[in-house]
Amino acid sequence: MKRSLLAAPYRWLLMLAAIACLVLGFIGIWLPGLPTTVFVLLAAWLAAKSSPRLANWLDNHSITGPMIHHWRTSRSVPRKAKYAATGGMTLSVVIMAITGMALWLIAALATFMLAVLIWLWLLPEPNPTSVK
């Protein structure tokens, strides 16, 4: 009985986290430095654990659906998303430099972003015949 009492709050927490990740992902479309794909994929995972309805909506959405499909089927990221991530992170470093942020902090964040970009560019790109 205790298990069923905890299931509903746990499910709601996962669903709220999925929605929060989704909101951050959509903000990341316009805000440099905030990743879109990572938050969308995390939202999809959380939704699959908590809300079949939200998971289905994400899977069939025109923006999130292809990202999720490519990741689930081939752990791949389209070249367009790689270019967008590279541009966004580069713009973020430029903004940090212009605003006079501490050099050590810029270096640390730029190093982290570079590591993410290397990982991202090493991922395969989706097969053109597998486009959803």
C-alpha positions as CSV (number, residue, x, y, z in Angstrom):
1,M,0.0,0.0,0.0
2,K,2.8,2.4,0.8
3,R,4.2,1.9,-2.8
4,S,0.9,3.2,-4.4
5,L,0.8,6.2,-2.1
6,L,4.3,7.2,-3.3
7,A,3.6,6.5,-6.9
8,A,1.4,9.4,-7.6
9,P,3.6,12.2,-6.1
10,Y,6.7,10.6,-7.9
11,R,4.8,10.6,-11.2
12,W,3.8,14.2,-10.8
13,L,7.3,15.3,-9.9
14,L,8.7,13.5,-13.0
15,M,6.0,15.2,-15.1
16,L,6.7,18.6,-13.7
17,A,10.4,18.1,-14.3
18,A,9.6,17.0,-17.9
19,I,7.6,20.2,-18.4
20,A,10.4,22.3,-16.9
21,C,12.9,20.7,-19.2
22,L,10.6,21.3,-22.2
23,V,10.2,25.0,-21.3
24,L,14.0,25.3,-20.9
25,G,14.5,23.6,-24.3
26,F,12.1,25.9,-26.1
27,I,13.8,29.0,-24.4
28,G,17.1,27.5,-25.6
29,I,15.9,27.9,-29.2
30,W,16.3,31.7,-28.8
31,L,18.7,32.1,-26.0
32,P,22.4,31.4,-26.8
33,G,24.2,29.1,-24.4
34,L,21.1,27.3,-23.3
35,P,20.9,23.9,-25.0
36,T,17.7,22.8,-26.8
37,T,18.3,19.2,-27.7
38,V,19.6,18.1,-24.3
39,F,16.5,19.5,-22.5
40,V,14.1,18.1,-25.1
41,L,15.7,14.6,-24.8
42,L,15.5,14.8,-21.0
43,A,11.9,16.0,-21.2
44,A,11.1,13.0,-23.5
45,W,12.7,10.6,-21.0
46,L,10.9,12.1,-18.0
47,A,7.6,12.1,-19.9
48,A,8.0,8.5,-20.9
49,K,8.3,7.7,-17.2
50,S,5.4,9.8,-16.0
51,S,2.9,10.8,-18.7
52,P,2.1,8.7,-21.8
53,R,0.1,11.6,-23.1
54,L,2.9,14.1,-22.9
55,A,5.4,11.6,-24.3
56,N,3.1,11.0,-27.3
57,W,2.8,14.8,-27.8
58,L,6.5,15.2,-27.7
59,D,7.1,12.3,-30.1
60,N,4.6,13.7,-32.6
61,H,5.5,17.4,-32.3
62,S,7.0,19.0,-35.4
63,I,10.0,20.4,-33.5
64,T,10.7,17.8,-30.8
65,G,9.6,14.7,-32.7
66,P,12.5,14.5,-35.1
67,M,15.1,15.2,-32.4
68,I,13.7,12.4,-30.2
69,H,13.3,10.0,-33.2
70,H,16.9,10.4,-34.3
71,W,18.2,10.0,-30.8
72,R,16.1,6.9,-30.0
73,T,16.8,5.1,-33.4
74,S,20.5,5.9,-34.0
75,R,21.8,8.1,-31.2
76,S,22.4,10.8,-33.9
77,V,22.1,14.5,-34.1
78,P,21.4,16.4,-37.4
79,R,24.1,18.6,-38.8
80,K,21.8,21.6,-38.5
81,A,21.5,21.1,-34.8
82,K,25.3,20.8,-34.5
83,Y,25.8,24.1,-36.3
84,A,23.1,25.8,-34.2
85,A,24.8,24.5,-31.0
86,T,28.2,25.7,-32.2
87,G,26.9,29.1,-33.1
88,G,25.0,29.5,-29.8
89,M,28.0,28.5,-27.7
90,T,30.3,30.7,-29.7
91,L,28.0,33.7,-29.3
92,S,27.8,32.9,-25.6
93,V,31.6,33.1,-25.2
94,V,31.6,36.4,-27.1
95,I,28.9,37.9,-24.9
96,M,30.7,36.8,-21.8
97,A,33.9,38.5,-23.1
98,I,32.1,41.7,-24.0
99,T,30.4,42.0,-20.6
100,G,33.6,41.8,-18.8
101,M,33.1,38.5,-17.0
102,A,36.1,37.2,-15.1
103,L,38.7,35.6,-17.4
104,W,39.0,32.4,-15.3
105,L,35.2,31.9,-15.5
106,I,35.1,32.5,-19.3
107,A,37.9,30.0,-19.7
108,A,36.2,27.4,-17.5
109,L,32.9,27.8,-19.3
110,A,34.5,27.9,-22.8
111,T,36.4,24.7,-21.9
112,F,33.2,23.0,-20.9
113,M,31.4,24.2,-24.0
114,L,34.3,23.0,-26.2
115,A,34.1,19.5,-24.6
116,V,30.4,19.4,-25.3
117,L,30.9,20.5,-28.9
118,I,33.6,17.9,-29.5
119,W,31.3,15.2,-28.1
120,L,28.4,16.6,-30.2
121,W,30.4,16.7,-33.5
122,L,31.6,13.1,-32.9
123,L,28.0,11.8,-32.8
124,P,26.8,10.4,-36.1
125,E,24.3,12.3,-38.2
126,P,21.0,10.7,-39.1
127,N,20.7,8.7,-42.2
128,P,18.7,10.8,-44.7
129,T,16.4,7.8,-45.4
130,S,15.4,7.6,-41.7
131,V,14.0,11.1,-41.5
132,K,10.7,11.1,-39.7
